[in-house]
Amino acid sequence: MVEGLRAGSTPKRRLALALLGGILAGLGQVPFSLTPVALGGLALCAWLVARCPGARTAAWTGFAAGTGYFAVTLHWIVEPFLIEPDRYGWMAPFALVFISTGFALFWALAFGVTRRIAGTGWRFVLAFGACLAGVEMLRSYILSGFPWALLGYVWTESGAAQIAAWTGPFGLTLLTTLLAAGIAVAGPSLRGALSLSLAWVLPLAVGSVLMPPEEEAPADAPVIRLVQPNAPQGEKWDPDRVLGFFDRQLAYSAATPAPDLIVWPETSVPYLVAPGHPALDAIAAAADGVPVVLGAQRLDGLRLFNSLFVIGAGGGIDAIYDKYHLVPFGEYIPLGSLTRHLGLRSFAARDGFGYAAGPGPRLLDLGAGGPVLPLICYEAIFPQDVAAAPSRPDWLLQITNDAWFGTFAGPQQHLAQARMRTIEQGLPMIRVANTGISAVIDAAGRVLAAFPLGEAGYLDHRLPVARERTLYSRTGDLPLALLLLATLGIAALARRRESS
C-alpha cells in the first residue's frame, strides 16, 4: 500500500490519485453520507500535497482533486438541460465539465498556497486546513457566491452537524480539513488508520453532547399545511396540464380540518399575479379564510420578479417578498446583452431573459407563528443571507421548485443545506417544494415530518419551537474569517522559522 502511494510521485499517478481522493471526498455529501470515506479521500489529497515538489505541482494536484470532488457533488447540474433535451441537452456535459473544473480552481489555489507556506507536522496541518477552508469560504462569497456542497456538510446526517450552531458551516469545514490533514501527517499506516477513526468519532462525540433534546410543539402552536403538487418541470407549464396542477393545490387547500396557514411552493400559480386576478379569488375560496402563502411571478413595469405572496381572506394580497439572490444563468444571465446574442437564455424565468432582483431580506407577519424570514429556493443555501435578516425571526420559511434538480442528489442536498440553516440559527423551518422534499424541520435540523420526492399531497404539522439564539447567529462569519487569516499567518511564520 505504502509503495503504491509512493508511486504517486510520478505526475500522472499523482493526478490520478488526486482525482480519486476528490471523488472519495465527494461521497461524504448527501445522499451518500460516507463521512469516513470523505475524510480518507481528503487525507489522500493532503498527503499528496505534502509530497509535491513545488507550488505549481501542488496546484495541479488540487485542480485534479477539486474536479473529482465537484463532479461527484454537483453532477445534478445536468438535470435542467435535460428538461428540454432537444433544445438544451447538448449543453449538459459541457455544464458539468465547466462547473466542476471551474470550482476546482479554488482547490488549485488552496493546494498551491499550502505547498508554498506549509512546513511539516502540525505546521502542515494548519496550512492545509486553513487554505482549503478559506477557499471554501471564498467561493461562498465571491461574485454571487455558491456555497453548495461545502466540505463541512459531510457531517449533515450526524450529530456533529450541531457544531455549526457555534461555528457556522465554515467552522465545521475548517474542522473537517484540519482532521484530514492530521490523518495525512500520520501517513498510510496503522497510526493513520487510528487517526482516521479518531477524526470520525471525535466530532460525533462532541455533536452528541451539543444535540438538544427534541421538544414537542405546544398545543397552541399554529398548524401549517404544506402543499406539494408534484408538477414535473417538463409538464409544469404545459397548457394541457397546468390547470390540473393548479386545481390539485386548490383541492389540498380546501381539505378539512382547516389549518392556521397554507403554504404552496415556488412558482405554483401559472399566472402573472396581480391584484384582482381571478386566480386569487379561487385560492381564497378554497382556503376559506385561512391565509395562503404561495410562489408566483409578477410584473412591475417591465421587470419580472420571482415572488412570494401572502393571500388573505377575499383574495387580497397582504404582502409580497421578491427573491433577491438569483441563480446565475438559471434566473438571470450575467452580461445579458452579450449572452443573448449568443442565444443563451435563463431557464427558470418563463420569458427566458431572467428575473429582476428584489431589494433584500425582510420579515413577514403571516398571522401564525410570529415574524418569519421568507426564502425562495436557492436563497436557503447561503448562511450569510439567512443571517442578514433585519431582526431575528421566529421561524424560517422556504418555498422552492426542486423539479429542476432531478430526483436523486440535487433535492436531497438542497434539503440538507436547509437543515444546516436551522442548526446555525436555532430556528425551525417549514420547507415546501413542488416535487419534494417538503419538510418540517426543527431548530436542531431534525426532519420531523416530510413528504417524499415525486408524490403529490399535503401535510399538516404544528410549527416547531425555536431555540435560544446560537453563538453563530450572533457573530456570523467574521470571527472564523479572522481565525483563518491568523492560522495562515502562524503556519507561514512557522515555515519561515523552520527554514531559517
C-alpha positions as a printed NumPy array, in Angstrom:
array([[  0.   ,   0.   ,   0.   ],
       [  2.728,   2.431,   1.007],
       [  4.77 ,   1.592,  -2.088],
       [  1.701,   2.106,  -4.243],
       [  1.176,   5.539,  -2.791],
       [  4.814,   6.411,  -3.254],
       [  4.26 ,   5.747,  -6.919],
       [  2.015,   8.793,  -6.806],
       [  5.192,  10.854,  -7.005],
       [  5.086,  10.469, -10.789],
       [  2.957,  13.224, -12.349],
       [  0.279,  11.05 , -13.964],
       [ -0.182,   8.845, -10.93 ],
       [ -0.218,  11.838,  -8.62 ],
       [ -3.016,  13.442, -10.624],
       [ -4.911,  10.151, -10.818],
       [ -4.662,   9.691,  -7.054],
       [ -5.737,  13.304,  -6.501],
       [ -8.758,  12.776,  -8.741],
       [ -9.586,   9.631,  -6.765],
       [ -9.177,  11.5  ,  -3.484],
       [-11.577,  14.197,  -4.644],
       [-14.14 ,  11.616,  -5.74 ],
       [-13.924,   9.874,  -2.37 ],
       [-14.299,  13.214,  -0.601],
       [-17.447,  13.876,  -2.613],
       [-19.003,  10.669,  -1.305],
       [-19.3  ,  12.327,   2.095],
       [-22.106,  14.527,   0.812],
       [-25.78 ,  13.616,   0.844],
       [-27.184,  11.246,  -0.381],
       [-24.111,   9.026,   0.154],
       [-23.046,  10.498,   3.524],
       [-19.93 ,   8.305,   3.739],
       [-18.087,  10.57 ,   6.166],
       [-15.11 ,   8.25 ,   6.911],
       [-14.609,   7.748,   3.175],
       [-14.668,  11.509,   2.664],
       [-12.101,  12.059,   5.41 ],
       [ -9.895,   9.388,   3.869],
       [-10.203,  10.98 ,   0.426],
       [ -9.302,  14.422,   1.754],
       [ -6.413,  12.925,   3.698],
       [ -5.114,  11.333,   0.498],
       [ -5.25 ,  14.74 ,  -1.194],
       [ -3.365,  16.346,   1.698],
       [ -0.796,  13.526,   1.686],
       [ -0.135,  14.165,  -1.997],
       [  0.237,  17.921,  -1.489],
       [  2.803,  17.395,   1.249],
       [  4.926,  15.44 ,  -1.228],
       [  4.643,  17.783,  -4.206],
       [  8.   ,  19.253,  -5.3  ],
       [  6.596,  22.773,  -5.625],
       [  3.561,  25.04 ,  -5.527],
       [  2.792,  24.643,  -9.234],
       [  2.648,  20.868,  -8.978],
       [  0.507,  21.187,  -5.861],
       [ -1.9  ,  23.499,  -7.697],
       [ -2.365,  20.936, -10.469],
       [ -2.913,  18.303,  -7.798],
       [ -5.58 ,  20.497,  -6.231],
       [ -7.195,  21.048,  -9.614],
       [ -7.469,  17.295, -10.171],
       [ -8.817,  16.721,  -6.664],
       [-11.345,  19.542,  -6.977],
       [-12.514,  18.304, -10.36 ],
       [-13.25 ,  14.888,  -8.878],
       [-14.98 ,  16.374,  -5.847],
       [-17.256,  18.751,  -7.717],
       [-18.035,  16.263, -10.488],
       [-19.459,  13.953,  -7.815],
       [-21.227,  16.543,  -5.678],
       [-22.625,  18.702,  -8.496],
       [-23.453,  16.059, -11.092],
       [-27.123,  17.05 , -10.795],
       [-26.25 ,  20.263, -12.664],
       [-27.057,  18.425, -15.908],
       [-30.716,  17.996, -14.916],
       [-32.032,  21.439, -16.046],
       [-30.565,  20.848, -19.505],
       [-32.481,  17.583, -19.802],
       [-35.907,  19.185, -19.25 ],
       [-35.904,  20.131, -22.945],
       [-33.284,  17.709, -24.293],
       [-33.825,  18.571, -27.951],
       [-33.044,  22.2  , -27.232],
       [-30.549,  22.122, -24.375],
       [-29.405,  18.512, -23.983],
       [-26.176,  19.091, -25.886],
       [-25.114,  21.57 , -23.184],
       [-25.376,  19.071, -20.303],
       [-21.879,  17.513, -20.467],
       [-20.297,  20.917, -21.021],
       [-22.127,  22.278, -17.976],
       [-20.752,  19.51 , -15.76 ],
       [-17.216,  19.972, -17.085],
       [-17.432,  23.751, -16.748],
       [-18.754,  23.777, -13.195],
       [-16.5  ,  21.007, -11.853],
       [-13.314,  22.424, -13.365],
       [-14.343,  25.993, -12.581],
       [-14.764,  25.35 ,  -8.875],
       [-11.678,  23.138,  -8.93 ],
       [ -9.673,  26.325,  -9.466],
       [-10.403,  27.229,  -5.846],
       [ -8.857,  23.965,  -4.713],
       [ -5.894,  24.574,  -7.018],
       [ -5.332,  27.896,  -5.262],
       [ -5.606,  26.282,  -1.824],
       [ -3.212,  23.444,  -2.608],
       [ -0.688,  25.739,  -4.271],
       [ -0.642,  28.189,  -1.357],
       [ -0.439,  25.297,   1.092],
       [  2.679,  23.961,  -0.571],
       [  4.27 ,  27.394,  -0.593],
       [  3.711,  28.216,   3.1  ],
       [  3.444,  24.815,   4.77 ],
       [  6.122,  23.287,   6.909],
       [  5.93 ,  19.772,   8.3  ],
       [  3.88 ,  18.155,  11.041],
       [  1.438,  20.467,  12.781],
       [  2.532,  23.355,  10.56 ],
       [  1.308,  21.468,   7.511],
       [ -1.96 ,  20.617,   9.274],
       [ -2.628,  24.301,   9.965],
       [ -1.689,  25.417,   6.451],
       [ -3.707,  22.797,   4.577],
       [ -6.726,  23.104,   6.853],
       [ -6.865,  26.892,   6.719],
       [ -6.165,  27.173,   2.979],
       [ -8.828,  24.693,   1.908],
       [-11.416,  26.019,   4.367],
       [-10.521,  29.533,   3.261],
       [-11.247,  28.891,  -0.41 ],
       [-14.493,  27.162,   0.542],
       [-15.479,  30.426,   2.237],
       [-14.2  ,  32.412,  -0.733],
       [-16.359,  30.538,  -3.244],
       [-19.338,  31.164,  -0.981],
       [-18.929,  34.925,  -1.213],
       [-17.068,  35.855,  -4.391],
       [-19.198,  37.234,  -7.245],
       [-22.689,  35.92 ,  -6.426],
       [-21.322,  33.031,  -4.324],
       [-22.093,  29.32 ,  -4.443],
       [-21.739,  27.576,  -1.057],
       [-23.149,  24.272,  -2.292],
       [-21.545,  21.04 ,  -1.028],
       [-19.233,  22.731,   1.469],
       [-16.801,  20.243,   2.964],
       [-18.355,  20.724,   6.395],
       [-21.61 ,  19.262,   5.088],
       [-20.154,  15.754,   5.182],
       [-21.42 ,  15.768,   8.804],
       [-25.014,  16.745,   7.954],
       [-26.5  ,  13.325,   8.672],
       [-24.765,  13.042,  12.05 ],
       [-24.891,  14.792,  15.382],
       [-21.615,  16.533,  14.53 ],
       [-23.657,  18.981,  12.452],
       [-24.64 ,  20.621,  15.768],
       [-21.158,  22.146,  15.897],
       [-22.396,  24.591,  13.241],
       [-24.582,  26.278,  15.861],
       [-21.32 ,  27.51 ,  17.39 ],
       [-19.007,  27.869,  14.401],
       [-21.241,  28.097,  11.347],
       [-20.678,  25.967,   8.25 ],
       [-17.191,  27.315,   7.634],
       [-16.054,  26.42 ,  11.131],
       [-17.31 ,  22.898,  10.524],
       [-15.453,  22.952,   7.217],
       [-12.242,  24.052,   8.949],
       [-12.611,  21.227,  11.453],
       [-13.004,  18.769,   8.569],
       [ -9.941,  19.97 ,   6.673],
       [ -7.782,  20.041,   9.813],
       [ -8.788,  16.477,  10.66 ],
       [ -7.998,  15.319,   7.122],
       [ -4.58 ,  16.978,   7.246],
       [ -3.891,  15.339,  10.595],
       [ -4.646,  11.936,   9.1  ],
       [ -2.294,  12.728,   6.212],
       [  0.531,  13.621,   8.579],
       [  0.024,  10.288,  10.345],
       [  0.517,   8.635,   6.952],
       [ -0.675,   5.367,   5.369],
       [ -0.049,   3.172,   8.389],
       [ -1.728,   1.779,  11.482],
       [ -1.235,   5.177,  13.055],
       [ -3.035,   6.751,  10.107],
       [ -5.928,   4.306,  10.408],
       [ -6.258,   5.118,  14.092],
       [ -6.136,   8.833,  13.26 ],
       [ -8.955,   8.376,  10.739],
       [-11.061,   6.575,  13.328],
       [-10.45 ,   9.296,  15.887],
       [-11.147,  12.053,  13.342],
       [-14.524,  10.478,  12.627],
       [-15.536,   9.653,  16.187],
       [-14.446,  12.863,  17.923],
       [-16.876,  15.233,  16.119],
       [-19.657,  12.69 ,  16.593],
       [-18.984,  12.67 ,  20.328],
       [-18.978,  16.461,  20.508],
       [-22.171,  16.6  ,  18.468],
       [-23.933,  14.135,  20.741],
       [-23.229,  16.46 ,  23.668],
       [-24.452,  19.528,  21.773],
       [-27.599,  17.878,  20.376],
       [-30.584,  19.392,  22.21 ],
       [-33.5  ,  17.172,  23.233],
       [-36.463,  17.14 ,  20.91 ],
       [-39.203,  19.492,  22.098],
       [-42.84 ,  18.878,  21.343],
       [-44.67 ,  21.857,  19.89 ],
       [-47.153,  23.381,  22.342],
       [-50.83 ,  22.694,  21.835],
       [-51.45 ,  26.287,  20.768],
       [-48.696,  26.28 ,  18.113],
       [-50.108,  27.046,  14.659],
       [-50.871,  24.161,  12.319],
       [-49.282,  24.747,   8.926],
       [-50.303,  22.909,   5.764],
       [-47.527,  22.069,   3.298],
       [-48.96 ,  21.614,  -0.209],
       [-46.88 ,  19.56 ,  -2.66 ],
       [-48.476,  19.461,  -6.153],
       [-45.706,  17.362,  -7.777],
       [-45.648,  19.124, -11.136],
       [-42.65 ,  17.733, -13.092],
       [-40.697,  20.532, -14.728],
       [-41.326,  19.176, -18.199],
       [-45.096,  19.347, -17.577],
       [-45.311,  22.32 , -15.224],
       [-46.098,  24.896, -17.928],
       [-47.806,  22.52 , -20.388],
       [-51.117,  24.215, -21.356],
       [-52.878,  20.847, -21.156],
       [-51.622,  20.145, -17.617],
       [-51.185,  23.484, -15.919],
       [-54.783,  23.892, -14.743],
       [-54.78 ,  20.362, -13.356],
       [-51.819,  21.165, -11.116],
       [-53.47 ,  24.406, -10.013],
       [-56.755,  22.654,  -9.222],
       [-54.85 ,  19.991,  -7.289],
       [-53.466,  22.66 ,  -4.988],
       [-56.919,  24.183,  -4.552],
       [-58.292,  20.791,  -3.509],
       [-55.492,  20.233,  -0.995],
       [-56.055,  23.717,   0.415],
       [-59.772,  23.073,   0.896],
       [-59.283,  19.813,   2.824],
       [-60.616,  19.68 ,   6.367],
       [-59.907,  20.257,   9.169],
       [-58.604,  23.684,   8.267],
       [-55.055,  24.629,   9.348],
       [-53.884,  28.056,  10.519],
       [-51.716,  28.687,   7.454],
       [-51.405,  27.113,   3.997],
       [-48.158,  27.176,   2.003],
       [-47.761,  26.448,  -1.702],
       [-44.319,  26.071,  -3.367],
       [-42.315,  28.407,  -5.582],
       [-43.954,  29.433,  -8.906],
       [-47.008,  27.37 ,  -8.02 ],
       [-49.508,  29.703,  -9.722],
       [-49.43 ,  29.562, -13.54 ],
       [-50.284,  33.24 , -13.976],
       [-48.637,  36.597, -13.503],
       [-50.18 ,  37.502, -10.165],
       [-51.638,  40.976,  -9.733],
       [-54.387,  42.424,  -7.508],
       [-57.834,  41.363,  -8.65 ],
       [-56.69 ,  38.346, -10.663],
       [-59.442,  35.665, -10.731],
       [-56.959,  33.031,  -9.542],
       [-56.686,  34.839,  -6.221],
       [-60.444,  34.597,  -5.705],
       [-60.288,  30.85 ,  -6.365],
       [-57.439,  30.457,  -3.881],
       [-59.233,  32.457,  -1.199],
       [-62.431,  30.469,  -1.722],
       [-60.603,  27.153,  -1.359],
       [-58.749,  28.322,   1.746],
       [-61.986,  29.609,   3.297],
       [-60.445,  32.385,   5.352],
       [-57.055,  30.758,   6.002],
       [-54.052,  32.799,   4.773],
       [-52.193,  31.235,   1.848],
       [-48.502,  31.741,   1.094],
       [-47.589,  30.928,  -2.486],
       [-44.93 ,  31.482,  -5.096],
       [-45.644,  33.152,  -8.42 ],
       [-44.199,  35.517, -10.968],
       [-45.185,  39.166, -11.103],
       [-44.525,  42.151, -13.33 ],
       [-43.597,  45.605, -12.101],
       [-43.372,  47.757, -15.179],
       [-41.003,  45.868, -17.439],
       [-39.341,  43.956, -14.605],
       [-40.246,  40.342, -13.88 ],
       [-39.899,  39.05 , -10.309],
       [-39.876,  35.605,  -8.72 ],
       [-42.069,  36.38 ,  -5.741],
       [-43.75 ,  35.066,  -2.63 ],
       [-47.29 ,  36.313,  -1.995],
       [-49.444,  36.239,   1.11 ],
       [-53.094,  35.915,   0.074],
       [-55.648,  36.887,   2.689],
       [-59.391,  36.398,   3.003],
       [-61.25 ,  37.738,  -0.006],
       [-58.297,  37.198,  -2.334],
       [-56.383,  40.325,  -1.383],
       [-52.588,  40.45 ,  -1.477],
       [-51.459,  41.112,   2.086],
       [-47.69 ,  41.013,   1.475],
       [-45.096,  40.394,  -1.238],
       [-41.491,  39.277,  -0.997],
       [-39.311,  39.35 ,  -4.12 ],
       [-36.409,  36.942,  -4.413],
       [-33.16 ,  38.889,  -4.417],
       [-30.371,  36.279,  -4.58 ],
       [-30.865,  34.97 ,  -8.09 ],
       [-29.289,  31.941,  -9.757],
       [-26.765,  32.927, -12.451],
       [-27.826,  31.56 , -15.85 ],
       [-30.872,  29.96 , -14.194],
       [-32.775,  33.116, -13.234],
       [-30.705,  35.845, -14.801],
       [-27.999,  35.998, -17.421],
       [-24.741,  37.741, -16.485],
       [-23.657,  40.169, -19.21 ],
       [-27.156,  39.757, -20.606],
       [-26.8  ,  41.912, -23.735],
       [-23.799,  39.848, -24.856],
       [-25.084,  36.401, -23.958],
       [-28.476,  36.996, -25.574],
       [-26.708,  37.468, -28.912],
       [-25.207,  34.019, -28.332],
       [-28.676,  32.544, -27.871],
       [-28.361,  31.909, -24.127],
       [-31.484,  32.345, -22.033],
       [-32.281,  31.724, -18.396],
       [-34.107,  28.513, -17.525],
       [-36.397,  29.447, -14.664],
       [-37.975,  32.643, -15.985],
       [-40.687,  31.853, -18.479],
       [-39.753,  34.675, -20.838],
       [-36.234,  33.309, -20.979],
       [-34.483,  36.588, -20.205],
       [-34.435,  36.402, -16.44 ],
       [-35.768,  37.965, -13.289],
       [-35.061,  41.252, -11.604],
       [-33.631,  41.05 ,  -8.085],
       [-35.699,  42.122,  -5.1  ],
       [-34.456,  44.671,  -2.536],
       [-33.228,  42.137,   0.03 ],
       [-34.265,  40.087,   3.054],
       [-37.312,  41.126,   5.033],
       [-39.571,  39.669,   7.689],
       [-43.248,  38.955,   7.119],
       [-46.073,  38.666,   9.606],
       [-48.268,  35.808,   8.423],
       [-50.561,  35.874,  11.432],
       [-49.326,  32.458,  12.533],
       [-46.151,  31.687,  14.423],
       [-44.754,  35.206,  14.644],
       [-42.442,  37.006,  12.203],
       [-40.914,  34.771,   9.544],
       [-37.952,  35.108,   7.192],
       [-39.039,  34.001,   3.699],
       [-36.531,  32.26 ,   1.446],
       [-37.163,  31.338,  -2.162],
       [-35.33 ,  28.225,  -3.381],
       [-31.603,  28.925,  -3.794],
       [-31.577,  31.613,  -1.081],
       [-31.576,  28.937,   1.619],
       [-28.104,  27.705,   0.637],
       [-26.494,  30.976,   1.775],
       [-25.817,  31.115,   5.521],
       [-24.935,  34.789,   5.188],
       [-28.318,  35.587,   3.615],
       [-30.245,  33.974,   6.451],
       [-28.076,  35.856,   8.927],
       [-28.811,  39.128,   7.09 ],
       [-32.417,  39.312,   8.334],
       [-33.196,  42.791,   9.716],
       [-34.031,  41.22 ,  13.091],
       [-34.296,  37.691,  14.422],
       [-37.397,  35.931,  13.085],
       [-39.349,  33.286,  14.978],
       [-39.053,  30.786,  12.128],
       [-37.85 ,  30.264,   8.569],
       [-39.981,  29.553,   5.502],
       [-38.551,  28.183,   2.277],
       [-40.613,  27.7  ,  -0.856],
       [-38.829,  26.008,  -3.727],
       [-39.182,  24.219,  -7.038],
       [-36.678,  21.382,  -6.839],
       [-38.026,  19.773, -10.009],
       [-35.026,  21.412, -11.682],
       [-32.642,  19.277,  -9.608],
       [-33.769,  15.828, -10.744],
       [-34.785,  13.015,  -8.415],
       [-31.525,  11.959,  -6.794],
       [-28.749,  14.024,  -5.228],
       [-29.899,  17.558,  -6.04 ],
       [-33.124,  17.711,  -3.992],
       [-31.548,  15.803,  -1.099],
       [-28.548,  18.125,  -0.952],
       [-30.838,  21.151,  -1.085],
       [-32.819,  19.816,   1.879],
       [-29.608,  19.066,   3.787],
       [-28.466,  22.663,   3.405],
       [-31.835,  23.939,   4.61 ],
       [-31.384,  21.784,   7.699],
       [-27.996,  23.381,   8.306],
       [-29.609,  26.838,   8.323],
       [-31.918,  25.765,  11.138],
       [-28.973,  24.485,  13.191],
       [-26.966,  27.658,  12.637],
       [-29.81 ,  29.959,  13.616],
       [-31.607,  27.802,  16.184],
       [-34.858,  28.309,  14.28 ],
       [-37.422,  25.87 ,  12.859],
       [-38.19 ,  25.82 ,   9.15 ],
       [-41.208,  24.988,   7.052],
       [-39.986,  23.878,   3.633],
       [-42.443,  23.44 ,   0.76 ],
       [-41.175,  22.01 ,  -2.535],
       [-43.068,  21.456,  -5.775],
       [-41.974,  17.852,  -6.352],
       [-40.433,  17.318,  -2.905],
       [-38.881,  17.139,  -0.476],
       [-41.348,  19.205,   1.563],
       [-40.42 ,  19.05 ,   5.23 ],
       [-40.971,  20.332,   8.737],
       [-37.543,  20.88 ,  10.304],
       [-36.968,  21.658,  13.96 ],
       [-34.417,  24.115,  15.346],
       [-31.774,  21.377,  15.633],
       [-32.041,  20.314,  11.981],
       [-34.172,  17.23 ,  12.606],
       [-36.791,  16.442,   9.969],
       [-39.964,  15.918,  11.999],
       [-42.205,  15.214,   9.019],
       [-41.658,  15.114,   5.268],
       [-43.431,  14.443,   2.002],
       [-41.216,  12.323,  -0.285],
       [-39.953,  13.073,  -3.763],
       [-42.277,  12.529,  -6.67 ],
       [-45.548,  12.376,  -4.746],
       [-48.478,  14.784,  -4.592],
       [-50.355,  15.575,  -1.413],
       [-50.357,  17.759,   1.637],
       [-49.028,  17.586,   5.159],
       [-50.363,  19.3  ,   8.288],
       [-47.964,  19.873,  11.166],
       [-47.563,  22.199,  14.107],
       [-44.771,  24.747,  13.88 ],
       [-41.789,  23.527,  15.973],
       [-40.408,  25.753,  18.709],
       [-37.342,  27.966,  18.328],
       [-34.207,  27.59 ,  20.45 ],
       [-32.229,  30.26 ,  22.218],
       [-30.144,  32.317,  19.859],
       [-26.994,  30.448,  18.81 ],
       [-23.461,  31.78 ,  19.004],
       [-23.133,  31.71 ,  15.214],
       [-26.356,  33.698,  14.767],
       [-24.789,  36.422,  16.922],
       [-21.314,  36.514,  15.393],
       [-21.691,  35.441,  11.766],
       [-18.638,  34.535,   9.7  ],
       [-16.256,  37.346,  10.691],
       [-14.626,  35.551,  13.67 ],
       [-13.983,  32.468,  11.558],
       [-12.529,  34.571,   8.74 ],
       [-10.148,  36.216,  11.212],
       [ -9.239,  32.803,  12.629],
       [ -8.413,  31.527,   9.149],
       [ -6.156,  34.51 ,   8.493],
       [ -4.443,  34.067,  11.856],
       [ -3.948,  30.35 ,  11.213],
       [ -2.389,  31.03 ,   7.821],
       [ -0.119,  33.624,   9.389],
       [  1.027,  31.213,  12.094],
       [  1.685,  28.488,   9.519],
       [  3.672,  30.838,   7.283],
       [  5.703,  32.202,  10.203],
       [  6.43 ,  28.696,  11.454],
       [  7.577,  27.678,   7.96 ],
       [  9.938,  30.657,   7.826],
       [ 11.438,  29.788,  11.192],
       [ 11.719,  26.142,  10.18 ],
       [ 13.621,  27.122,   7.04 ],
       [ 15.98 ,  29.534,   8.794]])
